[in-house]
Amino acid sequence: MTKELELAKKLSVLGWIYSRQLISEDEYSRAKQIIMKSYNKVSFMTA
């Protein structure tokens, strides 16, 4: 599995958790930053 796919899956799961209001917006933002930093990414965009 490529690193980009791993990142996309993790962000997708995080988004799913947030969309069901299981975590706050602040928790979502902090978790997203940690995940992105672990993959040395500043932003994530899809085509």
ModelCIF file with pLDDT and N, C-alpha, C, O atoms, coordinates in Angstrom:
data_MODEL
#
_entry.id   MODEL 
#
_entity.id                         1 
_entity.type                       polymer 
_entity.pdbx_number_of_molecules   1 
#
_entity_poly.entity_id                      1 
_entity_poly.type                           'polypeptide(L)' 
_entity_poly.nstd_linkage                   no 
_entity_poly.nstd_monomer                   no 
_entity_poly.pdbx_seq_one_letter_code       MTKELELAKKLSVLGWIYSRQLISEDEYSRAKQIIMKSYNKVSFMTA 
_entity_poly.pdbx_seq_one_letter_code_can   MTKELELAKKLSVLGWIYSRQLISEDEYSRAKQIIMKSYNKVSFMTA 
_entity_poly.pdbx_strand_id                 A 
#
loop_
_entity_poly_seq.entity_id 
_entity_poly_seq.num 
_entity_poly_seq.mon_id 
_entity_poly_seq.hetero 
1 1  MET n 
1 2  THR n 
1 3  LYS n 
1 4  GLU n 
1 5  LEU n 
1 6  GLU n 
1 7  LEU n 
1 8  ALA n 
1 9  LYS n 
1 10 LYS n 
1 11 LEU n 
1 12 SER n 
1 13 VAL n 
1 14 LEU n 
1 15 GLY n 
1 16 TRP n 
1 17 ILE n 
1 18 TYR n 
1 19 SER n 
1 20 ARG n 
1 21 GLN n 
1 22 LEU n 
1 23 ILE n 
1 24 SER n 
1 25 GLU n 
1 26 ASP n 
1 27 GLU n 
1 28 TYR n 
1 29 SER n 
1 30 ARG n 
1 31 ALA n 
1 32 LYS n 
1 33 GLN n 
1 34 ILE n 
1 35 ILE n 
1 36 MET n 
1 37 LYS n 
1 38 SER n 
1 39 TYR n 
1 40 ASN n 
1 41 LYS n 
1 42 VAL n 
1 43 SER n 
1 44 PHE n 
1 45 MET n 
1 46 THR n 
1 47 ALA n 
#
_struct_asym.id          A 
_struct_asym.entity_id   1 
#
loop_
_ma_qa_metric.id 
_ma_qa_metric.mode 
_ma_qa_metric.name 
_ma_qa_metric.software_group_id 
_ma_qa_metric.type 
1 global pLDDT . pLDDT 
2 local  pLDDT . pLDDT 
#
_ma_qa_metric_global.metric_id      1 
_ma_qa_metric_global.metric_value   89.85 
_ma_qa_metric_global.model_id       1 
_ma_qa_metric_global.ordinal_id     1 
#
loop_
_ma_qa_metric_local.label_asym_id 
_ma_qa_metric_local.label_comp_id 
_ma_qa_metric_local.label_seq_id 
_ma_qa_metric_local.metric_id 
_ma_qa_metric_local.metric_value 
_ma_qa_metric_local.model_id 
_ma_qa_metric_local.ordinal_id 
A MET 1  2 63.00 1 1  
A THR 2  2 91.00 1 2  
A LYS 3  2 89.00 1 3  
A GLU 4  2 89.00 1 4  
A LEU 5  2 93.00 1 5  
A GLU 6  2 94.00 1 6  
A LEU 7  2 93.00 1 7  
A ALA 8  2 92.00 1 8  
A LYS 9  2 96.00 1 9  
A LYS 10 2 96.00 1 10 
A LEU 11 2 95.00 1 11 
A SER 12 2 96.00 1 12 
A VAL 13 2 98.00 1 13 
A LEU 14 2 97.00 1 14 
A GLY 15 2 97.00 1 15 
A TRP 16 2 98.00 1 16 
A ILE 17 2 98.00 1 17 
A TYR 18 2 98.00 1 18 
A SER 19 2 97.00 1 19 
A ARG 20 2 98.00 1 20 
A GLN 21 2 97.00 1 21 
A LEU 22 2 98.00 1 22 
A ILE 23 2 98.00 1 23 
A SER 24 2 98.00 1 24 
A GLU 25 2 97.00 1 25 
A ASP 26 2 97.00 1 26 
A GLU 27 2 98.00 1 27 
A TYR 28 2 97.00 1 28 
A SER 29 2 95.00 1 29 
A ARG 30 2 96.00 1 30 
A ALA 31 2 96.00 1 31 
A LYS 32 2 95.00 1 32 
A GLN 33 2 93.00 1 33 
A ILE 34 2 95.00 1 34 
A ILE 35 2 94.00 1 35 
A MET 36 2 92.00 1 36 
A LYS 37 2 93.00 1 37 
A SER 38 2 93.00 1 38 
A TYR 39 2 89.00 1 39 
A ASN 40 2 89.00 1 40 
A LYS 41 2 81.00 1 41 
A VAL 42 2 75.00 1 42 
A SER 43 2 72.00 1 43 
A PHE 44 2 59.00 1 44 
A MET 45 2 61.00 1 45 
A THR 46 2 55.00 1 46 
A ALA 47 2 52.00 1 47 
#
loop_
_atom_site.group_PDB 
_atom_site.id 
_atom_site.type_symbol 
_atom_site.label_atom_id 
_atom_site.label_alt_id 
_atom_site.label_comp_id 
_atom_site.label_asym_id 
_atom_site.label_entity_id 
_atom_site.label_seq_id 
_atom_site.pdbx_PDB_ins_code 
_atom_site.Cartn_x 
_atom_site.Cartn_y 
_atom_site.Cartn_z 
_atom_site.occupancy 
_atom_site.B_iso_or_equiv 
_atom_site.pdbx_formal_charge 
_atom_site.auth_seq_id 
_atom_site.auth_comp_id 
_atom_site.auth_asym_id 
_atom_site.auth_atom_id 
_atom_site.pdbx_PDB_model_num 
ATOM 1   N N  . MET A 1 1  ? 0.856   -1.175 0.000  1.00 63.00 ? 1  MET A N  1 
ATOM 2   C CA . MET A 1 1  ? 0.000   0.000  0.000  1.00 63.00 ? 1  MET A CA 1 
ATOM 3   C C  . MET A 1 1  ? 0.901   1.237  0.000  1.00 63.00 ? 1  MET A C  1 
ATOM 4   O O  . MET A 1 1  ? 1.869   1.311  0.757  1.00 63.00 ? 1  MET A O  1 
ATOM 5   N N  . THR A 1 2  ? 0.578   2.184  -0.839 1.00 91.00 ? 2  THR A N  1 
ATOM 6   C CA . THR A 1 2  ? 1.393   3.394  -0.906 1.00 91.00 ? 2  THR A CA 1 
ATOM 7   C C  . THR A 1 2  ? 1.106   4.299  0.282  1.00 91.00 ? 2  THR A C  1 
ATOM 8   O O  . THR A 1 2  ? 0.050   4.218  0.909  1.00 91.00 ? 2  THR A O  1 
ATOM 9   N N  . LYS A 1 3  ? 2.063   5.156  0.574  1.00 89.00 ? 3  LYS A N  1 
ATOM 10  C CA . LYS A 1 3  ? 1.888   6.081  1.694  1.00 89.00 ? 3  LYS A CA 1 
ATOM 11  C C  . LYS A 1 3  ? 0.690   7.005  1.464  1.00 89.00 ? 3  LYS A C  1 
ATOM 12  O O  . LYS A 1 3  ? -0.019  7.348  2.410  1.00 89.00 ? 3  LYS A O  1 
ATOM 13  N N  . GLU A 1 4  ? 0.463   7.408  0.211  1.00 89.00 ? 4  GLU A N  1 
ATOM 14  C CA . GLU A 1 4  ? -0.662  8.288  -0.087 1.00 89.00 ? 4  GLU A CA 1 
ATOM 15  C C  . GLU A 1 4  ? -1.987  7.606  0.213  1.00 89.00 ? 4  GLU A C  1 
ATOM 16  O O  . GLU A 1 4  ? -2.918  8.238  0.712  1.00 89.00 ? 4  GLU A O  1 
ATOM 17  N N  . LEU A 1 5  ? -2.070  6.326  -0.088 1.00 93.00 ? 5  LEU A N  1 
ATOM 18  C CA . LEU A 1 5  ? -3.302  5.581  0.187  1.00 93.00 ? 5  LEU A CA 1 
ATOM 19  C C  . LEU A 1 5  ? -3.503  5.407  1.690  1.00 93.00 ? 5  LEU A C  1 
ATOM 20  O O  . LEU A 1 5  ? -4.624  5.522  2.185  1.00 93.00 ? 5  LEU A O  1 
ATOM 21  N N  . GLU A 1 6  ? -2.425  5.130  2.411  1.00 94.00 ? 6  GLU A N  1 
ATOM 22  C CA . GLU A 1 6  ? -2.510  5.029  3.867  1.00 94.00 ? 6  GLU A CA 1 
ATOM 23  C C  . GLU A 1 6  ? -3.015  6.339  4.461  1.00 94.00 ? 6  GLU A C  1 
ATOM 24  O O  . GLU A 1 6  ? -3.887  6.341  5.330  1.00 94.00 ? 6  GLU A O  1 
ATOM 25  N N  . LEU A 1 7  ? -2.461  7.451  3.987  1.00 93.00 ? 7  LEU A N  1 
ATOM 26  C CA . LEU A 1 7  ? -2.869  8.771  4.469  1.00 93.00 ? 7  LEU A CA 1 
ATOM 27  C C  . LEU A 1 7  ? -4.343  9.016  4.166  1.00 93.00 ? 7  LEU A C  1 
ATOM 28  O O  . LEU A 1 7  ? -5.086  9.481  5.030  1.00 93.00 ? 7  LEU A O  1 
ATOM 29  N N  . ALA A 1 8  ? -4.764  8.708  2.953  1.00 92.00 ? 8  ALA A N  1 
ATOM 30  C CA . ALA A 1 8  ? -6.159  8.914  2.567  1.00 92.00 ? 8  ALA A CA 1 
ATOM 31  C C  . ALA A 1 8  ? -7.104  8.097  3.447  1.00 92.00 ? 8  ALA A C  1 
ATOM 32  O O  . ALA A 1 8  ? -8.161  8.587  3.845  1.00 92.00 ? 8  ALA A O  1 
ATOM 33  N N  . LYS A 1 9  ? -6.731  6.864  3.749  1.00 96.00 ? 9  LYS A N  1 
ATOM 34  C CA . LYS A 1 9  ? -7.570  6.016  4.595  1.00 96.00 ? 9  LYS A CA 1 
ATOM 35  C C  . LYS A 1 9  ? -7.677  6.582  6.012  1.00 96.00 ? 9  LYS A C  1 
ATOM 36  O O  . LYS A 1 9  ? -8.764  6.626  6.588  1.00 96.00 ? 9  LYS A O  1 
ATOM 37  N N  . LYS A 1 10 ? -6.553  7.009  6.563  1.00 96.00 ? 10 LYS A N  1 
ATOM 38  C CA . LYS A 1 10 ? -6.565  7.556  7.917  1.00 96.00 ? 10 LYS A CA 1 
ATOM 39  C C  . LYS A 1 10 ? -7.408  8.825  7.984  1.00 96.00 ? 10 LYS A C  1 
ATOM 40  O O  . LYS A 1 10 ? -8.176  9.012  8.928  1.00 96.00 ? 10 LYS A O  1 
ATOM 41  N N  . LEU A 1 11 ? -7.268  9.698  6.987  1.00 95.00 ? 11 LEU A N  1 
ATOM 42  C CA . LEU A 1 11 ? -8.054  10.932 6.980  1.00 95.00 ? 11 LEU A CA 1 
ATOM 43  C C  . LEU A 1 11 ? -9.535  10.634 6.765  1.00 95.00 ? 11 LEU A C  1 
ATOM 44  O O  . LEU A 1 11 ? -10.398 11.331 7.299  1.00 95.00 ? 11 LEU A O  1 
ATOM 45  N N  . SER A 1 12 ? -9.824  9.603  5.987  1.00 96.00 ? 12 SER A N  1 
ATOM 46  C CA . SER A 1 12 ? -11.213 9.206  5.762  1.00 96.00 ? 12 SER A CA 1 
ATOM 47  C C  . SER A 1 12 ? -11.855 8.717  7.054  1.00 96.00 ? 12 SER A C  1 
ATOM 48  O O  . SER A 1 12 ? -12.980 9.099  7.378  1.00 96.00 ? 12 SER A O  1 
ATOM 49  N N  . VAL A 1 13 ? -11.146 7.881  7.783  1.00 98.00 ? 13 VAL A N  1 
ATOM 50  C CA . VAL A 1 13 ? -11.663 7.376  9.064  1.00 98.00 ? 13 VAL A CA 1 
ATOM 51  C C  . VAL A 1 13 ? -11.845 8.525  10.046 1.00 98.00 ? 13 VAL A C  1 
ATOM 52  O O  . VAL A 1 13 ? -12.852 8.593  10.751 1.00 98.00 ? 13 VAL A O  1 
ATOM 53  N N  . LEU A 1 14 ? -10.874 9.425  10.089 1.00 97.00 ? 14 LEU A N  1 
ATOM 54  C CA . LEU A 1 14 ? -10.978 10.578 10.972 1.00 97.00 ? 14 LEU A CA 1 
ATOM 55  C C  . LEU A 1 14 ? -12.193 11.431 10.598 1.00 97.00 ? 14 LEU A C  1 
ATOM 56  O O  . LEU A 1 14 ? -12.926 11.887 11.476 1.00 97.00 ? 14 LEU A O  1 
ATOM 57  N N  . GLY A 1 15 ? -12.403 11.643 9.316  1.00 97.00 ? 15 GLY A N  1 
ATOM 58  C CA . GLY A 1 15 ? -13.565 12.398 8.848  1.00 97.00 ? 15 GLY A CA 1 
ATOM 59  C C  . GLY A 1 15 ? -14.872 11.720 9.216  1.00 97.00 ? 15 GLY A C  1 
ATOM 60  O O  . GLY A 1 15 ? -15.842 12.384 9.580  1.00 97.00 ? 15 GLY A O  1 
ATOM 61  N N  . TRP A 1 16 ? -14.898 10.392 9.120  1.00 98.00 ? 16 TRP A N  1 
ATOM 62  C CA . TRP A 1 16 ? -16.096 9.625  9.484  1.00 98.00 ? 16 TRP A CA 1 
ATOM 63  C C  . TRP A 1 16 ? -16.407 9.806  10.968 1.00 98.00 ? 16 TRP A C  1 
ATOM 64  O O  . TRP A 1 16 ? -17.557 10.027 11.347 1.00 98.00 ? 16 TRP A O  1 
ATOM 65  N N  . ILE A 1 17 ? -15.376 9.711  11.798 1.00 98.00 ? 17 ILE A N  1 
ATOM 66  C CA . ILE A 1 17 ? -15.550 9.895  13.242 1.00 98.00 ? 17 ILE A CA 1 
ATOM 67  C C  . ILE A 1 17 ? -16.074 11.294 13.540 1.00 98.00 ? 17 ILE A C  1 
ATOM 68  O O  . ILE A 1 17 ? -16.983 11.461 14.354 1.00 98.00 ? 17 ILE A O  1 
ATOM 69  N N  . TYR A 1 18 ? -15.504 12.292 12.884 1.00 98.00 ? 18 TYR A N  1 
ATOM 70  C CA . TYR A 1 18 ? -15.919 13.683 13.103 1.00 98.00 ? 18 TYR A CA 1 
ATOM 71  C C  . TYR A 1 18 ? -17.351 13.922 12.610 1.00 98.00 ? 18 TYR A C  1 
ATOM 72  O O  . TYR A 1 18 ? -18.129 14.611 13.271 1.00 98.00 ? 18 TYR A O  1 
ATOM 73  N N  . SER A 1 19 ? -17.692 13.359 11.463 1.00 97.00 ? 19 SER A N  1 
ATOM 74  C CA . SER A 1 19 ? -19.030 13.584 10.893 1.00 97.00 ? 19 SER A CA 1 
ATOM 75  C C  . SER A 1 19 ? -20.138 13.009 11.773 1.00 97.00 ? 19 SER A C  1 
ATOM 76  O O  . SER A 1 19 ? -21.284 13.453 11.706 1.00 97.00 ? 19 SER A O  1 
ATOM 77  N N  . ARG A 1 20 ? -19.797 12.032 12.586 1.00 98.00 ? 20 ARG A N  1 
ATOM 78  C CA . ARG A 1 20 ? -20.775 11.452 13.509 1.00 98.00 ? 20 ARG A CA 1 
ATOM 79  C C  . ARG A 1 20 ? -20.725 12.091 14.887 1.00 98.00 ? 20 ARG A C  1 
ATOM 80  O O  . ARG A 1 20 ? -21.306 11.595 15.852 1.00 98.00 ? 20 ARG A O  1 
ATOM 81  N N  . GLN A 1 21 ? -20.010 13.208 14.944 1.00 97.00 ? 21 GLN A N  1 
ATOM 82  C CA . GLN A 1 21 ? -19.902 14.039 16.146 1.00 97.00 ? 21 GLN A CA 1 
ATOM 83  C C  . GLN A 1 21 ? -19.382 13.248 17.353 1.00 97.00 ? 21 GLN A C  1 
ATOM 84  O O  . GLN A 1 21 ? -19.811 13.464 18.486 1.00 97.00 ? 21 GLN A O  1 
ATOM 85  N N  . LEU A 1 22 ? -18.452 12.330 17.082 1.00 98.00 ? 22 LEU A N  1 
ATOM 86  C CA . LEU A 1 22 ? -17.834 11.562 18.154 1.00 98.00 ? 22 LEU A CA 1 
ATOM 87  C C  . LEU A 1 22 ? -16.630 12.300 18.735 1.00 98.00 ? 22 LEU A C  1 
ATOM 88  O O  . LEU A 1 22 ? -16.174 11.997 19.838 1.00 98.00 ? 22 LEU A O  1 
ATOM 89  N N  . ILE A 1 23 ? -16.120 13.279 17.974 1.00 98.00 ? 23 ILE A N  1 
ATOM 90  C CA . ILE A 1 23 ? -15.038 14.138 18.449 1.00 98.00 ? 23 ILE A CA 1 
ATOM 91  C C  . ILE A 1 23 ? -15.377 15.581 18.088 1.00 98.00 ? 23 ILE A C  1 
ATOM 92  O O  . ILE A 1 23 ? -16.153 15.834 17.167 1.00 98.00 ? 23 ILE A O  1 
ATOM 93  N N  . SER A 1 24 ? -14.795 16.510 18.813 1.00 98.00 ? 24 SER A N  1 
ATOM 94  C CA . SER A 1 24 ? -15.053 17.930 18.553 1.00 98.00 ? 24 SER A CA 1 
ATOM 95  C C  . SER A 1 24 ? -14.236 18.407 17.344 1.00 98.00 ? 24 SER A C  1 
ATOM 96  O O  . SER A 1 24 ? -13.340 17.708 16.871 1.00 98.00 ? 24 SER A O  1 
ATOM 97  N N  . GLU A 1 25 ? -14.558 19.593 16.863 1.00 97.00 ? 25 GLU A N  1 
ATOM 98  C CA . GLU A 1 25 ? -13.825 20.169 15.739 1.00 97.00 ? 25 GLU A CA 1 
ATOM 99  C C  . GLU A 1 25 ? -12.360 20.391 16.107 1.00 97.00 ? 25 GLU A C  1 
ATOM 100 O O  . GLU A 1 25 ? -11.465 20.205 15.282 1.00 97.00 ? 25 GLU A O  1 
ATOM 101 N N  . ASP A 1 26 ? -12.131 20.790 17.353 1.00 97.00 ? 26 ASP A N  1 
ATOM 102 C CA . ASP A 1 26 ? -10.761 21.004 17.819 1.00 97.00 ? 26 ASP A CA 1 
ATOM 103 C C  . ASP A 1 26 ? -9.978  19.689 17.838 1.00 97.00 ? 26 ASP A C  1 
ATOM 104 O O  . ASP A 1 26 ? -8.827  19.642 17.404 1.00 97.00 ? 26 ASP A O  1 
ATOM 105 N N  . GLU A 1 27 ? -10.601 18.633 18.339 1.00 98.00 ? 27 GLU A N  1 
ATOM 106 C CA . GLU A 1 27 ? -9.942  17.317 18.355 1.00 98.00 ? 27 GLU A CA 1 
ATOM 107 C C  . GLU A 1 27 ? -9.668  16.832 16.934 1.00 98.00 ? 27 GLU A C  1 
ATOM 108 O O  . GLU A 1 27 ? -8.616  16.256 16.657 1.00 98.00 ? 27 GLU A O  1 
ATOM 109 N N  . TYR A 1 28 ? -10.622 17.070 16.041 1.00 97.00 ? 28 TYR A N  1 
ATOM 110 C CA . TYR A 1 28 ? -10.460 16.694 14.633 1.00 97.00 ? 28 TYR A CA 1 
ATOM 111 C C  . TYR A 1 28 ? -9.264  17.420 14.025 1.00 97.00 ? 28 TYR A C  1 
ATOM 112 O O  . TYR A 1 28 ? -8.430  16.802 13.363 1.00 97.00 ? 28 TYR A O  1 
ATOM 113 N N  . SER A 1 29 ? -9.181  18.720 14.246 1.00 95.00 ? 29 SER A N  1 
ATOM 114 C CA . SER A 1 29 ? -8.090  19.517 13.683 1.00 95.00 ? 29 SER A CA 1 
ATOM 115 C C  . SER A 1 29 ? -6.735  19.067 14.208 1.00 95.00 ? 29 SER A C  1 
ATOM 116 O O  . SER A 1 29 ? -5.777  18.930 13.447 1.00 95.00 ? 29 SER A O  1 
ATOM 117 N N  . ARG A 1 30 ? -6.662  18.838 15.514 1.00 96.00 ? 30 ARG A N  1 
ATOM 118 C CA . ARG A 1 30 ? -5.388  18.392 16.103 1.00 96.00 ? 30 ARG A CA 1 
ATOM 119 C C  . ARG A 1 30 ? -4.983  17.018 15.580 1.00 96.00 ? 30 ARG A C  1 
ATOM 120 O O  . ARG A 1 30 ? -3.815  16.802 15.256 1.00 96.00 ? 30 ARG A O  1 
ATOM 121 N N  . ALA A 1 31 ? -5.926  16.091 15.494 1.00 96.00 ? 31 ALA A N  1 
ATOM 122 C CA . ALA A 1 31 ? -5.626  14.741 14.995 1.00 96.00 ? 31 ALA A CA 1 
ATOM 123 C C  . ALA A 1 31 ? -5.191  14.796 13.536 1.00 96.00 ? 31 ALA A C  1 
ATOM 124 O O  . ALA A 1 31 ? -4.254  14.105 13.135 1.00 96.00 ? 31 ALA A O  1 
ATOM 125 N N  . LYS A 1 32 ? -5.870  15.616 12.748 1.00 95.00 ? 32 LYS A N  1 
ATOM 126 C CA . LYS A 1 32 ? -5.522  15.749 11.333 1.00 95.00 ? 32 LYS A CA 1 
ATOM 127 C C  . LYS A 1 32 ? -4.108  16.296 11.179 1.00 95.00 ? 32 LYS A C  1 
ATOM 128 O O  . LYS A 1 32 ? -3.345  15.811 10.343 1.00 95.00 ? 32 LYS A O  1 
ATOM 129 N N  . GLN A 1 33 ? -3.754  17.293 11.971 1.00 93.00 ? 33 GLN A N  1 
ATOM 130 C CA . GLN A 1 33 ? -2.402  17.856 11.916 1.00 93.00 ? 33 GLN A CA 1 
ATOM 131 C C  . GLN A 1 33 ? -1.356  16.805 12.271 1.00 93.00 ? 33 GLN A C  1 
ATOM 132 O O  . GLN A 1 33 ? -0.314  16.726 11.620 1.00 93.00 ? 33 GLN A O  1 
ATOM 133 N N  . ILE A 1 34 ? -1.620  16.005 13.286 1.00 95.00 ? 34 ILE A N  1 
ATOM 134 C CA . ILE A 1 34 ? -0.681  14.953 13.697 1.00 95.00 ? 34 ILE A CA 1 
ATOM 135 C C  . ILE A 1 34 ? -0.506  13.922 12.585 1.00 95.00 ? 34 ILE A C  1 
ATOM 136 O O  . ILE A 1 34 ? 0.614   13.514 12.277 1.00 95.00 ? 34 ILE A O  1 
ATOM 137 N N  . ILE A 1 35 ? -1.614  13.507 11.988 1.00 94.00 ? 35 ILE A N  1 
ATOM 138 C CA . ILE A 1 35 ? -1.549  12.522 10.903 1.00 94.00 ? 35 ILE A CA 1 
ATOM 139 C C  . ILE A 1 35 ? -0.779  13.099 9.722  1.00 94.00 ? 35 ILE A C  1 
ATOM 140 O O  . ILE A 1 35 ? 0.105   12.437 9.178  1.00 94.00 ? 35 ILE A O  1 
ATOM 141 N N  . MET A 1 36 ? -1.102  14.316 9.322  1.00 92.00 ? 36 MET A N  1 
ATOM 142 C CA . MET A 1 36 ? -0.438  14.946 8.181  1.00 92.00 ? 36 MET A CA 1 
ATOM 143 C C  . MET A 1 36 ? 1.057   15.092 8.449  1.00 92.00 ? 36 MET A C  1 
ATOM 144 O O  . MET A 1 36 ? 1.879   14.835 7.569  1.00 92.00 ? 36 MET A O  1 
ATOM 145 N N  . LYS A 1 37 ? 1.403   15.502 9.655  1.00 93.00 ? 37 LYS A N  1 
ATOM 146 C CA . LYS A 1 37 ? 2.815   15.685 10.004 1.00 93.00 ? 37 LYS A CA 1 
ATOM 147 C C  . LYS A 1 37 ? 3.568   14.358 9.936  1.00 93.00 ? 37 LYS A C  1 
ATOM 148 O O  . LYS A 1 37 ? 4.726   14.325 9.520  1.00 93.00 ? 37 LYS A O  1 
ATOM 149 N N  . SER A 1 38 ? 2.924   13.272 10.340 1.00 93.00 ? 38 SER A N  1 
ATOM 150 C CA . SER A 1 38 ? 3.588   11.968 10.314 1.00 93.00 ? 38 SER A CA 1 
ATOM 151 C C  . SER A 1 38 ? 3.891   11.499 8.889  1.00 93.00 ? 38 SER A C  1 
ATOM 152 O O  . SER A 1 38 ? 4.745   10.635 8.684  1.00 93.00 ? 38 SER A O  1 
ATOM 153 N N  . TYR A 1 39 ? 3.190   12.069 7.909  1.00 89.00 ? 39 TYR A N  1 
ATOM 154 C CA . TYR A 1 39 ? 3.434   11.748 6.506  1.00 89.00 ? 39 TYR A CA 1 
ATOM 155 C C  . TYR A 1 39 ? 4.156   12.893 5.780  1.00 89.00 ? 39 TYR A C  1 
ATOM 156 O O  . TYR A 1 39 ? 4.263   12.890 4.554  1.00 89.00 ? 39 TYR A O  1 
ATOM 157 N N  . ASN A 1 40 ? 4.644   13.862 6.550  1.00 89.00 ? 40 ASN A N  1 
ATOM 158 C CA . ASN A 1 40 ? 5.358   15.016 5.997  1.00 89.00 ? 40 ASN A CA 1 
ATOM 159 C C  . ASN A 1 40 ? 4.550   15.735 4.919  1.00 89.00 ? 40 ASN A C  1 
ATOM 160 O O  . ASN A 1 40 ? 5.084   16.116 3.877  1.00 89.00 ? 40 ASN A O  1 
ATOM 161 N N  . LYS A 1 41 ? 3.252   15.916 5.185  1.00 81.00 ? 41 LYS A N  1 
ATOM 162 C CA . LYS A 1 41 ? 2.361   16.610 4.253  1.00 81.00 ? 41 LYS A CA 1 
ATOM 163 C C  . LYS A 1 41 ? 1.847   17.881 4.905  1.00 81.00 ? 41 LYS A C  1 
ATOM 164 O O  . LYS A 1 41 ? 1.589   17.925 6.108  1.00 81.00 ? 41 LYS A O  1 
ATOM 165 N N  . VAL A 1 42 ? 1.704   18.914 4.086  1.00 75.00 ? 42 VAL A N  1 
ATOM 166 C CA . VAL A 1 42 ? 1.159   20.177 4.579  1.00 75.00 ? 42 VAL A CA 1 
ATOM 167 C C  . VAL A 1 42 ? -0.325  20.259 4.233  1.00 75.00 ? 42 VAL A C  1 
ATOM 168 O O  . VAL A 1 42 ? -1.125  20.759 5.024  1.00 75.00 ? 42 VAL A O  1 
ATOM 169 N N  . SER A 1 43 ? -0.688  19.768 3.054  1.00 72.00 ? 43 SER A N  1 
ATOM 170 C CA . SER A 1 43 ? -2.089  19.756 2.652  1.00 72.00 ? 43 SER A CA 1 
ATOM 171 C C  . SER A 1 43 ? -2.366  18.478 1.877  1.00 72.00 ? 43 SER A C  1 
ATOM 172 O O  . SER A 1 43 ? -1.454  17.818 1.379  1.00 72.00 ? 43 SER A O  1 
ATOM 173 N N  . PHE A 1 44 ? -3.641  18.147 1.788  1.00 59.00 ? 44 PHE A N  1 
ATOM 174 C CA . PHE A 1 44 ? -4.050  16.932 1.094  1.00 59.00 ? 44 PHE A CA 1 
ATOM 175 C C  . PHE A 1 44 ? -5.205  17.299 0.170  1.00 59.00 ? 44 PHE A C  1 
ATOM 176 O O  . PHE A 1 44 ? -6.265  17.730 0.624  1.00 59.00 ? 44 PHE A O  1 
ATOM 177 N N  . MET A 1 45 ? -4.989  17.123 -1.122 1.00 61.00 ? 45 MET A N  1 
ATOM 178 C CA . MET A 1 45 ? -6.033  17.478 -2.084 1.00 61.00 ? 45 MET A CA 1 
ATOM 179 C C  . MET A 1 45 ? -6.240  16.305 -3.024 1.00 61.00 ? 45 MET A C  1 
ATOM 180 O O  . MET A 1 45 ? -5.298  15.581 -3.346 1.00 61.00 ? 45 MET A O  1 
ATOM 181 N N  . THR A 1 46 ? -7.473  16.124 -3.459 1.00 55.00 ? 46 THR A N  1 
ATOM 182 C CA . THR A 1 46 ? -7.777  15.087 -4.436 1.00 55.00 ? 46 THR A CA 1 
ATOM 183 C C  . THR A 1 46 ? -8.147  15.742 -5.745 1.00 55.00 ? 46 THR A C  1 
ATOM 184 O O  . THR A 1 46 ? -8.567  16.899 -5.768 1.00 55.00 ? 46 THR A O  1 
ATOM 185 N N  . ALA A 1 47 ? -7.996  15.018 -6.828 1.00 52.00 ? 47 ALA A N  1 
ATOM 186 C CA . ALA A 1 47 ? -8.302  15.560 -8.161 1.00 52.00 ? 47 ALA A CA 1 
ATOM 187 C C  . ALA A 1 47 ? -9.780  15.463 -8.445 1.00 52.00 ? 47 ALA A C  1 
ATOM 188 O O  . ALA A 1 47 ? -10.231 15.868 -9.517 1.00 52.00 ? 47 ALA A O  1 
#
